[in-house]
Amino acid sequence: MMDTKRILVELRTERDRIDKAILALEAFNSVGHRKAGPALRTSGRKRGRMSAAARRKLSRLLKQRWAQGKMRPRAA
């Protein structure tokens, strides 16, 4: 005769292992990927491109702010 208690313990252990695997997969799918391509992005918002003139202007303005002491270095 089979030991039903031992079988129940093994089945419950297997069920717990499967439940953990399911939860891990669900969490993985809900978080998404940082390196996902455009087809997998969820926000649908495209990033704008900055022209060379705009980059130069921004660079000049940031240099002015540094020179005036309005910006502080980031804490590492």
N, C-alpha and C positions, 0 to 999 in steps of 0.2 A: 504494500500500500504506500502511496506517495505521501510525503510530508506536506500537507496543505499549508501549514504555517510558513514553512520555508519558501514555498512557491509564492505565497502572498507577499512576503518580504521582498523577494526578488522582483516581482511585478511592480510593487510600489516604488522600489529603487529605480527601476527602468522608467516608470512614469515620471518620477521627479527629474530624471536626467533629460527626458524628452521635453518636459515643461520648461526647463532651463534653456534648452536649445531653441525652443520656439520663442521665448521671451528675448533671447539674445538676437535672433533674426528680426523680430519685430522692432526692437530698439535700433538695430542697424539700419533698417529701411526708413524709420521715421527721422533719423538724424540727417541722412543724406551724405553726399561726398563733397569734400572741399574741392577736389580736382575734377569734378564732373564737367562734362562738356556742355555746350549751349543747349542741347536737347534735354538735359536732365536738370537744368536750373529750375527752381520753383518760383522765384520771384517774378520772372518775366521781364525784369527791368534790365535794359542794356546800359552798359557803362559808356559814357561819352568820351570822345577822344579830344585831347587838347592840342590846339594848333601850336606851331613853333612860336608864333608871336605871343600867344597866351602864356606859354611856358617862360618866355623871356620876361614878360611883364610880371608874372608871379615871382620869378627869381629875383627880380629887381626889388619888388615890394618886400619880400621876405628878408633880403639883405638889409633893407632900410630898417625893418623892425628889429633885427638883431643889433644893428648899429645903435639904435635908440635905447636898447636895453629892455625892450618890451617882451622879449621872448627869453625863456630860460631853457637850459639843456634838460633833456628828459632824464629822469632817475633810471639807472640801469637795473 
